[in-house]
Amino acid sequence: MSRDTRALPRQDRRRLELEQRREQRRRPRDDRPSSPLRSPIVLFTIGALAIGAVVVGFALLGQPRPPSVDDLIQPTEIVPAALADGRTLGVADAPVTIEIWSDFQCPACGDLARRIEPPTVSTFVVPGTVRLVYHDAAFQGARVGGNYDESVEPAAAARCAADQGLFWQMHNWLFANQSGENEGAYNAGRLRAIATGAGLDLATYDTCMATGDQQAAVGSETSAARAASINQTPTLIINGVTYVGAPSNFAEFSLVIEQAAQQ
Amino acid sequence: MITRRVAARPLLGIHPAIILAILDIIGLLVAGYLAVVELSGRLPACGPIKGCEEVALSQYNNFAGIPVAVFGVLLSVALLSLALAWWKTDIYGLLLGHYGLSLIGVMFDGYFLYLQVFVIKAVCIWCVTYEVSLLLRFLIAALVWYRQPKPEEPEAPE
């Protein structure tokens, strides 16, 4: 199509070049060799893949780490392991028996476990005056429904710990890491991290949790609590006398224990 | 070219945008239910199937502090808008938009399914329903594009 314009006079050459350019502009675009990369579907696919990769990349970067023991609060209380027997703590012939009906999710139970129980253990359990007996009244998780109950699962985890002789260690770790109700504080991953902190053998723990037997046992004991008109946690039964709620301070609680011991 | 109008080739005797819109509404209902339940601090109902609660309680169920289901709602609203706009206007680019946006969603859902299976170790049936609906939307948009006359081509005789 294009002619050699070098032999023409300068003005004619310029005019011819302009005409050639105009002709090129007039040509339909489809005359140009089309690249498959210019197809809209290819452009949309590449664009979507790129945006999708960025979105997934951001999600991966912002992905929280799986819960680990390092993220948890380590309880400071030391369990007198020699006095522990399953879910009881203290000598069998102690003059005072305190039955604690509790829910690992209930804030008042957490307050009792963190503030009142440690001095009770050192002042009354270790010398042989008091024996603590823990019972499940797993009420809080039922409020939201569903198959994963955040009251039943930690209680089952504590029973699995009891099978390994570590109930009270697990009890302390659970209450130290209580955080909100039905908000994932005791999701399966965090419970495993708590179990690790309490020193459980994880393979045995996983098998124990998977059977569902301990969850069923928690359910049975919770039903027994309701049948016994225990509708609030914590409920303490001290030598048969029922006290509802956590004691306001240890001094007041000491008086109740001393009175019970004298009777 | 993507702003040109091209009459859609019917799929199952109807405008394919209607099929996409129906799937978008299903996805919107599922994601809407999960978003409302999770934002109100409750757990989704799973019936006899376990898994929804564990996924809902998982720390991976939030992205930038917002439940993943909320993003599912936004995506479904955007996809539904594109499907309805394509139905009403036959603008070729709207079909491509539905295709591209659903592809982005499929990629994220693939990642979220990986988290459920391998990290959380629990699968939420509601999430899987949404993921299947999104995959169908992407595949149908791709099929419709494949069958659709392109703006530069003459329409194939029916």
Contacts between the chains, C-beta under 8 A, distances in Angstrom:
chain1	res1	chain2	res2	distance
A	30	B	152	7.5
A	40	B	1	6.3
A	40	B	2	5.2
A	40	B	92	7.6
A	40	B	93	7.5
A	40	B	96	5.7
A	41	B	96	6.5
A	41	B	99	7.4
A	41	B	145	5.9
A	44	B	96	4.6
A	44	B	97	7.7
A	44	B	99	6.1
A	44	B	100	4.2
A	45	B	99	7.9
A	45	B	100	7.2
A	45	B	103	6.8
A	47	B	100	6.1
A	48	B	99	7.6
A	48	B	100	3.9
A	48	B	101	7.2
A	48	B	103	4.0
A	48	B	104	5.1
A	48	B	107	8.0
A	49	B	103	6.9
A	49	B	107	7.4
A	51	B	104	5.2
A	52	B	103	6.4
A	52	B	104	4.3
A	52	B	106	7.7
A	52	B	107	3.3
A	52	B	108	6.7
A	53	B	107	7.2
A	55	B	104	6.4
A	55	B	107	7.0
A	55	B	108	5.5
A	56	B	107	5.8
A	56	B	108	6.0
A	56	B	111	4.8
A	59	B	63	6.0
A	59	B	108	7.0
A	59	B	111	6.1
A	60	B	111	7.6
A	62	B	63	6.8
A	62	B	64	6.5
A	63	B	60	6.8
A	64	B	59	4.5
A	64	B	60	6.8
A	66	B	119	7.1
A	67	B	59	7.6
A	144	B	41	7.6
A	144	B	42	5.3
A	144	B	43	5.0
A	145	B	42	7.5
A	145	B	43	6.5
A	145	B	45	7.0
A	146	B	43	4.0
A	146	B	44	7.4
A	146	B	45	7.0
A	146	B	46	6.6
A	146	B	52	7.1
A	146	B	53	4.1
A	147	B	46	5.7
A	147	B	50	4.7
A	147	B	51	8.0
A	147	B	52	7.7
A	147	B	53	5.6
A	148	B	43	7.3
A	148	B	50	7.3
A	148	B	53	3.4
A	148	B	54	5.2
A	148	B	57	6.4
A	150	B	57	7.2
A	182	B	41	7.3
A	182	B	43	7.4
A	183	B	41	7.5
A	183	B	57	7.6
A	184	B	57	4.0
A	184	B	58	6.9
A	184	B	59	6.6
A	187	B	54	6.7
A	187	B	57	4.4
A	187	B	58	6.0
A	187	B	59	7.6
A	188	B	54	5.8
A	188	B	120	8.0
A	188	B	121	7.4
A	188	B	122	7.5
A	189	B	58	7.2
A	189	B	59	7.7
A	189	B	120	7.5
